[in-house]
Amino acid sequence: MAVPVNLSLATSGANSETPRVHWQKITLVGVGLLGGSLGQAVRRRGLAGRVSGYVRRAESIRECLDAGAVDEGFTELEPALRDVLSRD
């Protein structure tokens, strides 16, 4: 089931380039052209402590890492989402 998420950023005071939103971890389910671009942007702007990616092929993990789209890659969905879904 998809959960709608509002990705608009609220900005603070004098510097409109400084986002107030920061996530501990973002997991991209599918790191193709769109997901890879999103991962690069999130990492470049420091919006998340860690960016994980779920891909179908093991070879794609190295491509995602080399492109700077993710910090870690997975070929199984459960480990990719583990920290995101835990509510401890």
C-alpha positions, 0 to 999 in steps of 0.5 A: 500500500502506498502512503502519500508523502508531502515532500515540500520543504519548509524553509527557515528565516533568512536563508531560504536555501536551508531546509528545516526537514531532515530524515534519518533514512530514505529508501528508494524503491527502484533506483532508475533514472528518477529514483537515482536523480532523487537520491543524488539530490537528497544526498547533495543537499544533506536531507537524509542521514542515509539513502538506501536503494532497493534494486532487482539486480545485484549488479545495479547496486554498484552502479547506484553507489558509483553514481552517488545515488545511494549510500547502500543498496539491497536486492531484497525489500525487507532489509532495505526498509528495516529502519524505515518501518521500525517504530521503536 
